[in-house]
Amino acid sequence: QRHTYTSAQYAKHNRRRVNAGNTRRRHALRLETFAAYGGKCVCCDESHQEFLSIDHINGDGAVERRKSGHTGTGVDFYRTLKQDGWPHDRYQLLCHNCNLARSHFGGCPHTKDI
C-alpha cells in the first residue's frame, strides 16, 4: 500500500534523507556564491573555501541586516546575493583573516587599499 505524506510528515519520517539533501544544497550554494565572487580572497589569494567569507565592501553589514529585518547570514545571505545577481559593487570575497583585519584594524596587512 502506498503512503500519501504531507511534506511535514515526509520530513519527519525521512529525517536523515531530508537533512542530507539540505546540507548538500547549502554547500552547493556556498560554493556557487564563492565562485561568483572569484573563488579566492581578493587580498591574499586564499582559495580554501573553509577560510572564505563574503565581505561588505562599505563595512555596512550590521546596518544592512537591521534594515532587512533578518540576520542575513549563511545560506539566507547567499540566496539574497544570488537573487540580486551577485552584486560586486557592495560585496567581495575575503578570507576570514583579511576580513577580520579589515573590520578591526581598518585594513589588512597585505594591503590597506581594500
C-alpha positions, 0 to 999 in steps of 0.5 A: 500500500502506498503512503500519501505524506504531507511534506511535514510528515515526509520530513519527519519520517525521512529525517536523515534523507531530508537533512542530507539533501539540505546540507548538500544544497547549502554547500552547493550554494556556498560554493556557487556564491564563492565562485561568483565572487572569484573563488579566492580572497581578493587580498591574499589569494586564499582559495580554501573555501573553509577560510572564505567569507563574503565581505561588505565592501562599505563595512555596512553589514550590521546596518544592512541586516537591521534594515532587512529585518533578518540576520542575513547570514549563511545560506539566507545571505547567499540566496539574497546575493544570488537573487540580486545577481551577485552584486560586486559593487557592495560585496567581495570575497575575503578570507576570514583573516583579511576580513577580520583585519579589515573590520578591526584594524581598518585594513589588512596587512597585505594591503590597506587599499581594500 
